[in-house]
Amino acid sequence: MKMILLEPVFKQMIWGGSRMRREYGYDIPGDNTGECWAISAHPQGDCTIVSGEYVGMTLGQLWESHREIFGNAEGDRFPLLTKIIDAQNDLSIQVHPDDSYAKEHENGSLGKMECWYILDCDEDATIIIGHHAKTRQELEDMIYGAKWKELIREIPVHKGDFFQINPGCVHAIKGGTLILETQQNSDITYRLYDYDRLQDGKKRPLHISQSLDVITVPFEECGAAKMPGMNFDSNSALSAQSPTKNAWFEHLITCEYYSVWKAELDGEETLCQDQKFMLGSVIEGGAVLDGCKLEKGDHFILPAGMGDVKLQGKATFIFSAMV
C-alpha cells in the first residue's frame, strides 16, 4: 500500500480571505476563500486523488469501490473530513447537531463533532466557545432579546492551541485566525447570529429553532483544551519505532469519532501505521514519506496494511484516525 495524495476543494465565503494562497501556495478561486476541504469525500466537496494507481478517482469513489484500502471499515460514507479555515472576518455564531438529531431532521446526515488546531492567528485573536446561560429559559431570553455580549463566552487564542467542539456547543471562529479542523463528514451548521451583516444585499438565514433544540444548557467544557507542550500519550496507536528520537508526538484528543495527533519530525524516523487508515496534513516544513516528497499544505491518506512508514525531513504534521 502506498500513500494517497489528494487535491483540495476550495470554498469561497463571506468571511474568507487570501491567506491560503500566501501560506500554502494554493491556487484559490478568489480573495474570499474561506475553506480548504483538504481530505473530503463529502458530496459537496469530494477530493480527487493525485498520486498512485487511483489517480483521477474521487475519495468517495475510492471508499465505495476499494474498502480494503480503509481496513474494510464499516459505514455508508467516509467518516472524517479535514479542513483548513481562513477567517479573515468573523464566522457566524453557530452550533452543530449530534447524529440522532441530524438523522431525523437533516435527511439522514451525520451530526458534526469537530476540533480545531490553531495554525496561526493575530496577536489579539479570540474565539467563541460556549455561552453563559444557566437555564434554557435564560438562553431563549438572551437570544430573542439579542443580548449577545451577555450570552457569548469569548476567549483568547494563540498559535498551537487546540480545542474540541462537541455537538451542542455554541462556537465561532473569529477574524484573524487560521485553523486546521478535523471533523465528522458533515456540513450541517445552525447559524445562531450573523452580526446582521449582508450578503448580496440580504441577511443570511438564521436557524434559531434548530439551535435552541440542540444547544447544551448549561455550557459544558468539551474536554480540556490542549496547549503546546503536552506530553505524547504512549498508549496512542501512533508511535515511533526508531530509537533515534527524531520525532516528537503530541496526542491532542480521542473522542467517539476520531483521534488526533501532532507530530514534529527533525531527521529520519520510522512510524508504525497500524490503524485502518490515517489522514495526514503537512502544516510546516517538508519531508519525504516512503520516497514521496511532501510539502507544507499537502494532505494525504496512509492506507491499511502500510505498516512501517519511513519519514525524512523537517516538518510538522497533524494526523487523525477514526475510532
Protein Blocks (a to p, Z undefined) as FASTA:
>chain_A
ZZddddddddddfkbcfklmmmnopacfbfkbfbdcfbccbfklccddfedjkgoiafkl
mmmmmmmlnoopacjbdfbdcdddddfbacdddddddfklmmmmngoiacdddddddfbd
cfkbccdeddfbfbfklmmmmmmnopmklmpccddddehiacdddehiacdddehiacdd
dddddfbdcdfbgghpaeehiacdddfklmmmmmccddddebjaddehiacdfkbmbdcf
bfnlpaccddfbdcfkbccdddddedjdddddfbfbdcdddfehjddeehiacdehiacd
ddehklpaddedjddddddddZZ
